Amino acid sequence: MVRIVRADPWWRSMSMDEVEEFLSRPLLMRLAIVDRDLYPIVHPLWFIYKDGVFYLEVHKEGKKARLLRSSSRVYFLVDDYTDGRPMGVRGKGNAFLLDDAELARSIMRECVIRYLGSAEKQLSKRLIESSKDNVVVKVEPLVFATWIA
């Protein structure tokens, strides 16, 4: 189980149940990776969180995949502001590329249903089909720094 710490002294930390409920929402993850010049790059990505692990997809020949092949260290942030309440989860993790076409298709299908509402829309079908050129990024978090007002 991932350890949870309080991210900010003026807000309380989330419980694991609150973290899991929060991460089940269709929110964007911002994934930070360090490039070859040692500058951080940050990309917003769709994600699936299950069994304590994040699953994302990137193009197998894209910049994110190339950088993750040379360093598995990442930083992630998922946050929201709902009903006047800021909340979020951030932390360090290790990312692993899984070159598995069936898994990529499955994760993309879950993502399009989660974020677009249906796998039957034309855009959904196109995204699912394009996943054949993707790899799955499996992010294993080391710690969750959380906050909720």
Secondary structure, 3 states (H helix, E strand, C coil): CCEEEECCCCCECCCHHHHHHHHCCCCCEEEEEECCCCCEEEEEECCEEECCEEEEEEECCCHHHHHHHHCCEEEEEEEEEECCEEEEEEEEEEEEEECCHHHHHHHHHHHHHHHHCCCCCHHHHHHHHHHHHEEEEEEEECEEEEEEC
